């Protein structure tokens, strides 16, 4: 691809998209560390999304980035195309007990909007700083529920073929923090089937969830829980039992407040975060024979350099 082709894309998308070069991707994640993206495309309309799919050169790697709450950008950056949804993809529509949202809608906004409408079933999302598309990609959840519990159907655009289809909940093969959504598949919208609730009870539940998270989880630069909870024990408890709370590797440290959170310093590097993740997983395996895998995904070039326990945004 050349800058001329990039200019062609900007012209093609028109007012329906924004094309930027050499964007600091790390700053667009909650870790706030990592390198730049060669091309960052913000899509504002479905027409622009279809135009991007038709334009994409064969073989170019594409990554979808929402709020970056579950992504660590490698220090070397990403030479492919990073796609972000905004504009009409932020919209939320409530019709009866159905809530339809754009793939870029913030989960806390969806939770609050549904409660304000007297609906129940999505309160758990008020404390998850991600988007609807990201929630489907990883079956986000918490407080006893998950995306799969209420998702009815989603509109998915395959950027590699340009085809859009409706995919029902059972077609995502949801598991714990897992779906079969591919890196080149873009969630344009999703509809959730909720149930009638009590607005005041729902608002109280939202307050309780927010208060609980503030009391039990650290702020600062992190991605939330790094490791998936094994079936036998919470990952944080397993890490804590190995005496790793407070462990540091360069500019990264295991949180003193919650051992399944790894913090990055303001001037930190993704390399140090990855190194500490590997150290923690190795120590837990050595002491307890427990194998930890990550919720966190890494976005960057040279995937072969990353430890096998880390999942990649692009294959």
Residue, then its C-alpha position, 0 to 999 in steps of 0.5 A: x500500500x502507498x500513501x496514494x492508496x491511503x488518500x484514495x481511501x480517505x476520498x472513498x469514505x468521505x464524511x463516513x470515515x476518518x483516515x489517520x496515519x501513524x497513530x499512537x495506538x497505545x494511548x487508545x488503550x487502557x494500558x496506555x503503553x505501546x507503539x503506533x499504528x500505520x493506518x487508523x480508520x474510524x468508521x462512522x457509517x455502515x456505508x463507509x464500513x462496506x466501502x472499506x471492505x471493498x477497498x481492502x487490499x488482499x493480504x493486509x492485516x486488519x485489527x478492530x480496536x474498540x476502547x482498548x480495555x482488553x488489548x496491549x499494543x506491542x512497542x513495535x506497533x502495528x503495520x496493518x490497518x486498525x479499525x475503530x467504530x464511532x458515529x452511528x455505531x455508538x447509537x442505542x435503541x430501546x424497543x420494548x424488551x429489546x436493546x439494539x446497539x451499534x458495535x462501538x457503543x460503550x457497555x456502561x452506557x448500554x447498561x445505564x440506558x437499559x436500566x433507565x428504560x426499566x429493563x434488567x439483565x445488562x446491569x453487569x456491564x456498567x463496570x466494563x469499560x469496553x464496547x458492544x463489539x468487544x464484548x461479543x468478541x470475548x464474551x465479556x461478563x461479570x457479576x454472574x452474567x455475560x454477553x452470551x446470556x442476553x445477546x439475541x443477534x448481531x450484524x457482522x461484516x466480514x472485512x475480507x469478503x465484504x459480506x454482511x450477515x446476521x449471526x444469532x447467539x448460538x452461532x458465536x460458539x460462546x465460552x468463558x471469555x471466548x467467541x469464534x469472532x475473527x479479527x477480520x469480522x466487524x460487529x456493526x450492531x447487536x440486539x440484546x433480549x432483556x427482561x422487564x425490571x424495576x428501574x429503582x432496583x436497577x439503579x441501586x444495582x448499578x451503584x453497588x456494582x460500581x462501588x464494588x469495583x472501586x473497592x476491589x479493583x485498582x485504577x491506573x493503567x491496566x486492562x482489568x483481569x489479565x488471566x482467565x479464571x481456571x475452573x478450580x480457583x480464581x486466578x488472582x487468588x492463585x497468583x496471590x498464593x504464590x507470593x506474587x502480589x507486588x512483583x515488579x518487572x521494569x515498568x510493570x507490576x502486579x497490583x497490590x490491590x488485586x493480584x490478577x491486575x498488572x499495572x503499567x507505569x506512566x512511562x512504561x513499555x509493553x515489553x515489561x508488561x509481557x515479561x511480567x505476565x510470563x513470569x507470573x504464569x511460569x511461577x504459578x505453574x512451578x508452584x501449583x502446577x496451574x496453567x494460566x492463560x490470558x484474557x488480554x490480547x496483544x496487537x502488534x507485528x512479529x507475533x512469533x516473538x510473543x509468549x505462547x500464553x498470549x492471545x493475538x488480536x490478529x492471527 
